[in-house]
Amino acid sequence: MVKGKAKRIVWCSDGKRLRGKTFYEALDGPDRAKVKALFLRMANNGEISNTEHFKSEGEGIFCFKRYQIRFPCFFDGPDVVITQGFTKKSQKIPPDELVRAKRIRKQYLATKGTGGK
């Protein structure tokens, strides 16, 4: 988790594990540092205007981007909730990763709406 002046970056569970955190921790040192810099910029400024580093993927899903590394996320008030992480192999986000991000977001919001029960 990263907390800044404007936002808080948090990991979201898919019900079994924290896919984003697991992927982040498996990155080599230089890649992890570059991604952490993006997280810190979002946390402190509340936005990243460079679409090479942060972009809307539609339907409330956004993506932190660093070269081929992607971290889909969504906004929940002051929180930026990371759903998973992956390395993309083509120009667009893989459809299955986008479906997964939407499913995790839906589960998160449903759980939040029931007080976590």
N, CA, C and O atoms as a GROMACS GRO file, in nm:
protein
  468
    1MET      N    1   0.084  -0.118   0.000
    1MET     CA    2   0.000   0.000   0.000
    1MET      C    3   0.089   0.125   0.000
    1MET      O    4   0.192   0.130   0.067
    2VAL      N    5   0.045   0.224  -0.077
    2VAL     CA    6   0.114   0.353  -0.084
    2VAL      C    7   0.014   0.461  -0.049
    2VAL      O    8  -0.095   0.467  -0.108
    3LYS      N    9   0.048   0.547   0.046
    3LYS     CA   10  -0.041   0.655   0.085
    3LYS      C   11   0.028   0.787   0.057
    3LYS      O   12   0.143   0.808   0.096
    4GLY      N   13  -0.043   0.876  -0.011
    4GLY     CA   14   0.011   1.007  -0.043
    4GLY      C   15  -0.084   1.116   0.003
    4GLY      O   16  -0.178   1.092   0.078
    5LYS      N   17  -0.058   1.238  -0.044
    5LYS     CA   18  -0.139   1.354  -0.007
    5LYS      C   19  -0.279   1.348  -0.068
    5LYS      O   20  -0.374   1.399  -0.009
    6ALA      N   21  -0.292   1.286  -0.186
    6ALA     CA   22  -0.418   1.288  -0.258
    6ALA      C   23  -0.492   1.155  -0.262
    6ALA      O   24  -0.615   1.151  -0.255
    7LYS      N   25  -0.419   1.047  -0.272
    7LYS     CA   26  -0.479   0.914  -0.291
    7LYS      C   27  -0.405   0.810  -0.209
    7LYS      O   28  -0.296   0.833  -0.156
    8ARG      N   29  -0.470   0.695  -0.201
    8ARG     CA   30  -0.408   0.578  -0.139
    8ARG      C   31  -0.414   0.466  -0.242
    8ARG      O   32  -0.520   0.438  -0.298
    9ILE      N   33  -0.302   0.400  -0.267
    9ILE     CA   34  -0.296   0.289  -0.361
    9ILE      C   35  -0.306   0.161  -0.279
    9ILE      O   36  -0.225   0.138  -0.190
   10VAL      N   37  -0.406   0.077  -0.309
   10VAL     CA   38  -0.429  -0.045  -0.232
   10VAL      C   39  -0.442  -0.166  -0.325
   10VAL      O   40  -0.479  -0.152  -0.442
   11TRP      N   41  -0.411  -0.283  -0.271
   11TRP     CA   42  -0.424  -0.409  -0.345
   11TRP      C   43  -0.562  -0.466  -0.320
   11TRP      O   44  -0.617  -0.453  -0.211
   12CYS      N   45  -0.618  -0.530  -0.420
   12CYS     CA   46  -0.751  -0.590  -0.409
   12CYS      C   47  -0.740  -0.741  -0.428
   12CYS      O   48  -0.667  -0.788  -0.516
   13SER      N   49  -0.810  -0.815  -0.348
   13SER     CA   50  -0.813  -0.961  -0.359
   13SER      C   51  -0.916  -1.004  -0.462
   13SER      O   52  -1.020  -0.940  -0.479
   14ASP      N   53  -0.886  -1.112  -0.531
   14ASP     CA   54  -0.984  -1.170  -0.624
   14ASP      C   55  -1.067  -1.276  -0.553
   14ASP      O   56  -1.138  -1.354  -0.617
   15GLY      N   57  -1.057  -1.279  -0.421
   15GLY     CA   58  -1.127  -1.379  -0.341
   15GLY      C   59  -1.034  -1.489  -0.294
   15GLY      O   60  -1.064  -1.560  -0.198
   16LYS      N   61  -0.920  -1.503  -0.361
   16LYS     CA   62  -0.823  -1.607  -0.327
   16LYS      C   63  -0.686  -1.549  -0.292
   16LYS      O   64  -0.620  -1.594  -0.199
   17ARG      N   65  -0.645  -1.446  -0.370
   17ARG     CA   66  -0.511  -1.390  -0.348
   17ARG      C   67  -0.506  -1.247  -0.399
   17ARG      O   68  -0.597  -1.200  -0.467
   18LEU      N   69  -0.398  -1.181  -0.365
   18LEU     CA   70  -0.373  -1.044  -0.411
   18LEU      C   71  -0.287  -1.053  -0.536
   18LEU      O   72  -0.164  -1.043  -0.529
   19ARG      N   73  -0.351  -1.070  -0.651
   19ARG     CA   74  -0.280  -1.091  -0.777
   19ARG      C   75  -0.184  -0.976  -0.810
   19ARG      O   76  -0.072  -1.000  -0.854
   20GLY      N   77  -0.227  -0.852  -0.788
   20GLY     CA   78  -0.143  -0.737  -0.817
   20GLY      C   79  -0.018  -0.733  -0.730
   20GLY      O   80   0.092  -0.710  -0.780
   21LYS      N   81  -0.036  -0.756  -0.602
   21LYS     CA   82   0.077  -0.754  -0.509
   21LYS      C   83   0.175  -0.866  -0.541
   21LYS      O   84   0.296  -0.846  -0.540
   22THR      N   85   0.124  -0.985  -0.570
   22THR     CA   86   0.209  -1.099  -0.605
   22THR      C   87   0.292  -1.068  -0.729
   22THR      O   88   0.412  -1.095  -0.732
   23PHE      N   89   0.228  -1.011  -0.832
   23PHE     CA   90   0.298  -0.976  -0.955
   23PHE      C   91   0.403  -0.868  -0.928
   23PHE      O   92   0.516  -0.877  -0.976
   24TYR      N   93   0.365  -0.765  -0.852
   24TYR     CA   94   0.455  -0.655  -0.817
   24TYR      C   95   0.580  -0.706  -0.744
   24TYR      O   96   0.692  -0.668  -0.778
   25GLU      N   97   0.560  -0.792  -0.646
   25GLU     CA   98   0.672  -0.844  -0.568
   25GLU      C   99   0.764  -0.934  -0.651
   25GLU      O  100   0.882  -0.951  -0.616
   26ALA      N  101   0.713  -0.992  -0.760
   26ALA     CA  102   0.794  -1.079  -0.846
   26ALA      C  103   0.875  -1.000  -0.950
   26ALA      O  104   0.963  -1.055  -1.015
   27LEU      N  105   0.845  -0.870  -0.965
   27LEU     CA  106   0.921  -0.788  -1.060
   27LEU      C  107   1.065  -0.773  -1.014
   27LEU      O  108   1.092  -0.775  -0.894
   28ASP      N  109   1.157  -0.756  -1.109
   28ASP     CA  110   1.295  -0.731  -1.068
   28ASP      C  111   1.304  -0.588  -1.012
   28ASP      O  112   1.214  -0.507  -1.032
   29GLY      N  113   1.412  -0.561  -0.942
   29GLY     CA  114   1.428  -0.434  -0.870
   29GLY      C  115   1.403  -0.309  -0.954
   29GLY      O  116   1.325  -0.223  -0.912
   30PRO      N  117   1.467  -0.296  -1.071
   30PRO     CA  118   1.446  -0.175  -1.151
   30PRO      C  119   1.301  -0.157  -1.198
   30PRO      O  120   1.249  -0.046  -1.195
   31ASP      N  121   1.236  -0.264  -1.240
   31ASP     CA  122   1.096  -0.254  -1.282
   31ASP      C  123   1.006  -0.220  -1.165
   31ASP      O  124   0.914  -0.139  -1.178
   32ARG      N  125   1.031  -0.282  -1.050
   32ARG     CA  126   0.952  -0.253  -0.931
   32ARG      C  127   0.966  -0.105  -0.893
   32ARG      O  128   0.868  -0.041  -0.854
   33ALA      N  129   1.087  -0.051  -0.903
   33ALA     CA  130   1.111   0.090  -0.869
   33ALA      C  131   1.036   0.183  -0.964
   33ALA      O  132   0.981   0.284  -0.921
   34LYS      N  133   1.034   0.150  -1.094
   34LYS     CA  134   0.963   0.232  -1.192
   34LYS      C  135   0.812   0.231  -1.166
   34LYS      O  136   0.746   0.335  -1.177
   35VAL      N  137   0.758   0.115  -1.134
   35VAL     CA  138   0.615   0.105  -1.106
   35VAL      C  139   0.582   0.178  -0.975
   35VAL      O  140   0.482   0.248  -0.967
   36LYS      N  141   0.667   0.162  -0.875
   36LYS     CA  142   0.644   0.231  -0.748
   36LYS      C  143   0.644   0.382  -0.767
   36LYS      O  144   0.567   0.453  -0.702
   37ALA      N  145   0.728   0.432  -0.856
   37ALA     CA  146   0.730   0.576  -0.885
   37ALA      C  147   0.595   0.621  -0.941
   37ALA      O  148   0.547   0.730  -0.908
   38LEU      N  149   0.533   0.539  -1.026
   38LEU     CA  150   0.400   0.572  -1.077
   38LEU      C  151   0.297   0.574  -0.964
   38LEU      O  152   0.215   0.665  -0.956
   39PHE      N  153   0.303   0.473  -0.877
   39PHE     CA  154   0.211   0.467  -0.764
   39PHE      C  155   0.225   0.592  -0.676
   39PHE      O  156   0.126   0.651  -0.634
   40LEU      N  157   0.351   0.630  -0.650
   40LEU     CA  158   0.376   0.748  -0.567
   40LEU      C  159   0.326   0.876  -0.633
   40LEU      O  160   0.270   0.962  -0.566
   41ARG      N  161   0.345   0.888  -0.765
   41ARG     CA  162   0.296   1.007  -0.836
   41ARG      C  163   0.145   1.017  -0.824
   41ARG      O  164   0.091   1.125  -0.799
   42MET      N  165   0.075   0.905  -0.842
   42MET     CA  166  -0.071   0.906  -0.829
   42MET      C  167  -0.111   0.938  -0.685
   42MET      O  168  -0.202   1.019  -0.663
   43ALA      N  169  -0.045   0.877  -0.589
   43ALA     CA  170  -0.079   0.898  -0.448
   43ALA      C  171  -0.059   1.044  -0.406
   43ALA      O  172  -0.140   1.099  -0.332
   44ASN      N  173   0.046   1.104  -0.454
   44ASN     CA  174   0.076   1.242  -0.413
   44ASN      C  175   0.002   1.348  -0.494
   44ASN      O  176  -0.036   1.451  -0.439
   45ASN      N  177  -0.020   1.323  -0.623
   45ASN     CA  178  -0.082   1.424  -0.710
   45ASN      C  179  -0.229   1.397  -0.738
   45ASN      O  180  -0.302   1.488  -0.778
   46GLY      N  181  -0.273   1.275  -0.718
   46GLY     CA  182  -0.413   1.241  -0.745
   46GLY      C  183  -0.442   1.214  -0.890
   46GLY      O  184  -0.557   1.186  -0.927
   47GLU      N  185  -0.340   1.222  -0.976
   47GLU     CA  186  -0.358   1.196  -1.118
   47GLU      C  187  -0.222   1.173  -1.184
   47GLU      O  188  -0.117   1.211  -1.131
   48ILE      N  189  -0.228   1.111  -1.300
   48ILE     CA  190  -0.112   1.099  -1.388
   48ILE      C  191  -0.165   1.137  -1.526
   48ILE      O  192  -0.242   1.062  -1.586
   49SER      N  193  -0.125   1.253  -1.574
   49SER     CA  194  -0.181   1.303  -1.700
   49SER      C  195  -0.118   1.240  -1.824
   49SER      O  196  -0.176   1.248  -1.932
   50ASN      N  197  -0.003   1.179  -1.810
   50ASN     CA  198   0.064   1.116  -1.923
   50ASN      C  199  -0.002   0.981  -1.954
   50ASN      O  200   0.008   0.888  -1.874
   51THR      N  201  -0.069   0.970  -2.069
   51THR     CA  202  -0.139   0.846  -2.103
   51THR      C  203  -0.043   0.732  -2.138
   51THR      O  204  -0.085   0.618  -2.154
   52GLU      N  205   0.086   0.763  -2.148
   52GLU     CA  206   0.185   0.656  -2.165
   52GLU      C  207   0.206   0.581  -2.033
   52GLU      O  208   0.259   0.470  -2.031
   53HIS      N  209   0.163   0.643  -1.922
   53HIS     CA  210   0.183   0.583  -1.790
   53HIS      C  211   0.055   0.547  -1.717
   53HIS      O  212   0.056   0.465  -1.625
   54PHE      N  213  -0.058   0.608  -1.757
   54PHE     CA  214  -0.185   0.580  -1.691
   54PHE      C  215  -0.296   0.610  -1.790
   54PHE      O  216  -0.300   0.718  -1.848
   55LYS      N  217  -0.386   0.515  -1.810
   55LYS     CA  218  -0.486   0.530  -1.914
   55LYS      C  219  -0.617   0.461  -1.876
   55LYS      O  220  -0.617   0.358  -1.809
   56SER      N  221  -0.727   0.520  -1.919
   56SER     CA  222  -0.858   0.457  -1.902
   56SER      C  223  -0.872   0.343  -2.002
   56SER      O  224  -0.840   0.358  -2.120
   57GLU      N  225  -0.920   0.229  -1.954
   57GLU     CA  226  -0.948   0.114  -2.042
   57GLU      C  227  -1.099   0.100  -2.064
   57GLU      O  228  -1.143   0.006  -2.130
   58GLY      N  229  -1.177   0.192  -2.009
   58GLY     CA  230  -1.322   0.190  -2.024
   58GLY      C  231  -1.393   0.120  -1.909
   58GLY      O  232  -1.334   0.039  -1.838
   59GLU      N  233  -1.519   0.153  -1.892
   59GLU     CA  234  -1.606   0.092  -1.791
   59GLU      C  235  -1.548   0.100  -1.650
   59GLU      O  236  -1.561   0.006  -1.571
   60GLY      N  237  -1.483   0.212  -1.618
   60GLY     CA  238  -1.431   0.234  -1.484
   60GLY      C  239  -1.297   0.169  -1.454
   60GLY      O  240  -1.249   0.177  -1.341
   61ILE      N  241  -1.237   0.104  -1.552
   61ILE     CA  242  -1.107   0.040  -1.533
   61ILE      C  243  -0.998   0.128  -1.594
   61ILE      O  244  -1.012   0.176  -1.707
   62PHE      N  245  -0.891   0.147  -1.518
   62PHE     CA  246  -0.776   0.224  -1.563
   62PHE      C  247  -0.654   0.132  -1.554
   62PHE      O  248  -0.662   0.022  -1.498
   63CYS      N  249  -0.542   0.177  -1.609
   63CYS     CA  250  -0.422   0.093  -1.606
   63CYS      C  251  -0.298   0.177  -1.582
   63CYS      O  252  -0.271   0.273  -1.655
   64PHE      N  253  -0.221   0.140  -1.478
   64PHE     CA  254  -0.086   0.191  -1.464
   64PHE      C  255  -0.004   0.119  -1.569
   64PHE      O  256  -0.015  -0.002  -1.584
   65LYS      N  257   0.081   0.194  -1.642
   65LYS     CA  258   0.157   0.135  -1.752
   65LYS      C  259   0.303   0.174  -1.741
   65LYS      O  260   0.338   0.291  -1.724
   66ARG      N  261   0.388   0.075  -1.751
   66ARG     CA  262   0.532   0.100  -1.756
   66ARG      C  263   0.590  -0.001  -1.853
   66ARG      O  264   0.605  -0.119  -1.820
   67TYR      N  265   0.623   0.045  -1.973
   67TYR     CA  266   0.666  -0.042  -2.081
   67TYR      C  267   0.562  -0.151  -2.102
   67TYR      O  268   0.447  -0.119  -2.131
   68GLN      N  269   0.596  -0.278  -2.088
   68GLN     CA  270   0.499  -0.386  -2.109
   68GLN      C  271   0.424  -0.424  -1.980
   68GLN      O  272   0.334  -0.508  -1.985
   69ILE      N  273   0.460  -0.365  -1.869
   69ILE     CA  274   0.400  -0.399  -1.740
   69ILE      C  275   0.270  -0.321  -1.721
   69ILE      O  276   0.265  -0.200  -1.746
   70ARG      N  277   0.166  -0.391  -1.678
   70ARG     CA  278   0.034  -0.329  -1.658
   70ARG      C  279  -0.023  -0.366  -1.522
   70ARG      O  280  -0.010  -0.480  -1.476
   71PHE      N  281  -0.086  -0.267  -1.458
   71PHE     CA  282  -0.159  -0.287  -1.334
   71PHE      C  283  -0.297  -0.225  -1.349
   71PHE      O  284  -0.313  -0.105  -1.326
   72PRO      N  285  -0.399  -0.306  -1.386
   72PRO     CA  286  -0.536  -0.253  -1.393
   72PRO      C  287  -0.583  -0.211  -1.254
   72PRO      O  288  -0.545  -0.270  -1.152
   73CYS      N  289  -0.667  -0.108  -1.252
   73CYS     CA  290  -0.715  -0.056  -1.124
   73CYS      C  291  -0.846   0.017  -1.145
   73CYS      O  292  -0.893   0.032  -1.258
   74PHE      N  293  -0.906   0.062  -1.035
   74PHE     CA  294  -1.025   0.146  -1.040
   74PHE      C  295  -1.022   0.238  -0.920
   74PHE      O  296  -0.949   0.216  -0.824
   75PHE      N  297  -1.103   0.343  -0.927
   75PHE     CA  298  -1.110   0.441  -0.819
   75PHE      C  299  -1.225   0.408  -0.725
   75PHE      O  300  -1.334   0.372  -0.770
   76ASP      N  301  -1.200   0.423  -0.596
   76ASP     CA  302  -1.303   0.408  -0.494
   76ASP      C  303  -1.280   0.519  -0.393
   76ASP      O  304  -1.208   0.500  -0.294
   77GLY      N  305  -1.341   0.634  -0.417
   77GLY     CA  306  -1.317   0.751  -0.332
   77GLY      C  307  -1.171   0.789  -0.336
   77GLY      O  308  -1.116   0.810  -0.444
   78PRO      N  309  -1.106   0.798  -0.219
   78PRO     CA  310  -0.964   0.835  -0.218
   78PRO      C  311  -0.870   0.718  -0.252
   78PRO      O  312  -0.748   0.736  -0.260
   79ASP      N  313  -0.926   0.601  -0.272
   79ASP     CA  314  -0.843   0.484  -0.300
   79ASP      C  315  -0.834   0.455  -0.449
   79ASP      O  316  -0.931   0.471  -0.524
   80VAL      N  317  -0.715   0.412  -0.491
   80VAL     CA  318  -0.695   0.356  -0.623
   80VAL      C  319  -0.670   0.208  -0.596
   80VAL      O  320  -0.568   0.171  -0.537
   81VAL      N  321  -0.763   0.124  -0.639
   81VAL     CA  322  -0.763  -0.018  -0.604
   81VAL      C  323  -0.706  -0.099  -0.720
   81VAL      O  324  -0.763  -0.102  -0.829
   82ILE      N  325  -0.592  -0.164  -0.697
   82ILE     CA  326  -0.526  -0.243  -0.801
   82ILE      C  327  -0.581  -0.385  -0.800
   82ILE      O  328  -0.582  -0.451  -0.696
   83THR      N  329  -0.628  -0.430  -0.916
   83THR     CA  330  -0.692  -0.560  -0.927
   83THR      C  331  -0.594  -0.673  -0.956
   83THR      O  332  -0.608  -0.782  -0.902
   84GLN      N  333  -0.495  -0.648  -1.041
   84GLN     CA  334  -0.397  -0.750  -1.077
   84GLN      C  335  -0.282  -0.684  -1.151
   84GLN      O  336  -0.284  -0.563  -1.176
   85GLY      N  337  -0.184  -0.763  -1.186
   85GLY     CA  338  -0.072  -0.715  -1.266
   85GLY      C  339  -0.037  -0.819  -1.370
   85GLY      O  340  -0.059  -0.938  -1.348
   86PHE      N  341   0.017  -0.774  -1.482
   86PHE     CA  342   0.057  -0.867  -1.587
   86PHE      C  343   0.150  -0.797  -1.684
   86PHE      O  344   0.163  -0.675  -1.682
   87THR      N  345   0.215  -0.876  -1.767
   87THR     CA  346   0.297  -0.824  -1.876
   87THR      C  347   0.219  -0.843  -2.004
   87THR      O  348   0.180  -0.955  -2.038
   88LYS      N  349   0.196  -0.735  -2.077
   88LYS     CA  350   0.120  -0.746  -2.200
   88LYS      C  351   0.213  -0.785  -2.315
   88LYS      O  352   0.331  -0.751  -2.315
   89LYS      N  353   0.157  -0.856  -2.411
   89LYS     CA  354   0.237  -0.906  -2.522
   89LYS      C  355   0.194  -0.847  -2.656
   89LYS      O  356   0.257  -0.874  -2.759
   90SER      N  357   0.087  -0.764  -2.657
   90SER     CA  358   0.040  -0.703  -2.780
   90SER      C  359   0.010  -0.556  -2.755
   90SER      O  360   0.036  -0.505  -2.646
   91GLN      N  361  -0.045  -0.489  -2.854
   91GLN     CA  362  -0.073  -0.346  -2.844
   91GLN      C  363  -0.183  -0.314  -2.743
   91GLN      O  364  -0.177  -0.211  -2.675
   92LYS      N  365  -0.283  -0.400  -2.733
   92LYS     CA  366  -0.397  -0.373  -2.645
   92LYS      C  367  -0.393  -0.464  -2.523
   92LYS      O  368  -0.328  -0.569  -2.522
   93ILE      N  369  -0.466  -0.421  -2.419
   93ILE     CA  370  -0.479  -0.504  -2.300
   93ILE      C  371  -0.551  -0.634  -2.340
   93ILE      O  372  -0.653  -0.628  -2.409
   94PRO      N  373  -0.500  -0.749  -2.299
   94PRO     CA  374  -0.567  -0.875  -2.335
   94PRO      C  375  -0.712  -0.876  -2.282
   94PRO      O  376  -0.736  -0.839  -2.168
   95PRO      N  377  -0.806  -0.920  -2.365
   95PRO     CA  378  -0.947  -0.920  -2.323
   95PRO      C  379  -0.971  -0.996  -2.193
   95PRO      O  380  -1.053  -0.952  -2.111
   96ASP      N  381  -0.902  -1.108  -2.172
   96ASP     CA  382  -0.925  -1.184  -2.048
   96ASP      C  383  -0.878  -1.107  -1.925
   96ASP      O  384  -0.937  -1.121  -1.818
   97GLU      N  385  -0.773  -1.026  -1.939
   97GLU     CA  386  -0.726  -0.945  -1.826
   97GLU      C  387  -0.825  -0.833  -1.796
   97GLU      O  388  -0.847  -0.799  -1.679
   98LEU      N  389  -0.885  -0.776  -1.899
   98LEU     CA  390  -0.985  -0.672  -1.879
   98LEU      C  391  -1.111  -0.730  -1.813
   98LEU      O  392  -1.170  -0.668  -1.724
   99VAL      N  393  -1.152  -0.849  -1.857
   99VAL     CA  394  -1.267  -0.918  -1.796
   99VAL      C  395  -1.237  -0.947  -1.649
   99VAL      O  396  -1.324  -0.928  -1.564
  100ARG      N  397  -1.116  -0.993  -1.620
  100ARG     CA  398  -1.078  -1.022  -1.481
  100ARG      C  399  -1.083  -0.895  -1.396
  100ARG      O  400  -1.136  -0.898  -1.285
  101ALA      N  401  -1.030  -0.785  -1.446
  101ALA     CA  402  -1.032  -0.659  -1.372
  101ALA      C  403  -1.175  -0.615  -1.342
  101ALA      O  404  -1.204  -0.571  -1.230
  102LYS      N  405  -1.264  -0.626  -1.438
  102LYS     CA  406  -1.404  -0.589  -1.418
  102LYS      C  407  -1.471  -0.680  -1.316
  102LYS      O  408  -1.550  -0.633  -1.233
  103ARG      N  409  -1.440  -0.809  -1.321
  103ARG     CA  410  -1.499  -0.904  -1.227
  103ARG      C  411  -1.452  -0.874  -1.084
  103ARG      O  412  -1.531  -0.874  -0.990
  104ILE      N  413  -1.323  -0.848  -1.068
  104ILE     CA  414  -1.268  -0.818  -0.936
  104ILE      C  415  -1.329  -0.689  -0.882
  104ILE      O  416  -1.363  -0.680  -0.764
  105ARG      N  417  -1.344  -0.589  -0.969
  105ARG     CA  418  -1.405  -0.461  -0.928
  105ARG      C  419  -1.549  -0.484  -0.882
  105ARG      O  420  -1.590  -0.433  -0.778
  106LYS      N  421  -1.623  -0.561  -0.959
  106LYS     CA  422  -1.763  -0.590  -0.923
  106LYS      C  423  -1.771  -0.661  -0.788
  106LYS      O  424  -1.855  -0.627  -0.705
  107GLN      N  425  -1.684  -0.761  -0.766
  107GLN     CA  426  -1.682  -0.832  -0.638
  107GLN      C  427  -1.647  -0.738  -0.523
  107GLN      O  428  -1.710  -0.743  -0.417
  108TYR      N  429  -1.547  -0.653  -0.545
  108TYR     CA  430  -1.504  -0.558  -0.442
  108TYR      C  431  -1.619  -0.466  -0.402
  108TYR      O  432  -1.648  -0.449  -0.284
  109LEU      N  433  -1.684  -0.408  -0.502
  109LEU     CA  434  -1.793  -0.315  -0.474
  109LEU      C  435  -1.912  -0.385  -0.410
  109LEU      O  436  -1.978  -0.326  -0.325
  110ALA      N  437  -1.940  -0.507  -0.448
  110ALA     CA  438  -2.050  -0.584  -0.388
  110ALA      C  439  -2.018  -0.614  -0.242
  110ALA      O  440  -2.104  -0.601  -0.155
  111THR      N  441  -1.895  -0.654  -0.216
  111THR     CA  442  -1.853  -0.682  -0.078
  111THR      C  443  -1.855  -0.557   0.007
  111THR      O  444  -1.900  -0.559   0.122
  112LYS      N  445  -1.808  -0.448  -0.049
  112LYS     CA  446  -1.808  -0.320   0.022
  112LYS      C  447  -1.950  -0.278   0.055
  112LYS      O  448  -1.976  -0.226   0.164
  113GLY      N  449  -2.043  -0.300  -0.038
  113GLY     CA  450  -2.182  -0.263  -0.017
  113GLY      C  451  -2.250  -0.343   0.092
  113GLY      O  452  -2.351  -0.299   0.147
  114THR      N  453  -2.197  -0.461   0.124
  114THR     CA  454  -2.254  -0.545   0.230
  114THR      C  455  -2.171  -0.536   0.358
  114THR      O  456  -2.186  -0.618   0.449
  115GLY      N  457  -2.084  -0.435   0.363
  115GLY     CA  458  -2.002  -0.418   0.483
  115GLY      C  459  -1.895  -0.523   0.497
  115GLY      O  460  -1.847  -0.548   0.608
  116GLY      N  461  -1.854  -0.586   0.386
  116GLY     CA  462  -1.747  -0.683   0.391
  116GLY      C  463  -1.792  -0.822   0.430
  116GLY      O  464  -1.709  -0.911   0.448
  117LYS      N  465  -1.923  -0.842   0.444
  117LYS     CA  466  -1.974  -0.973   0.487
  117LYS      C  467  -1.993  -1.065   0.369
  117LYS      O  468  -2.035  -1.179   0.386
   0.00000   0.00000   0.00000
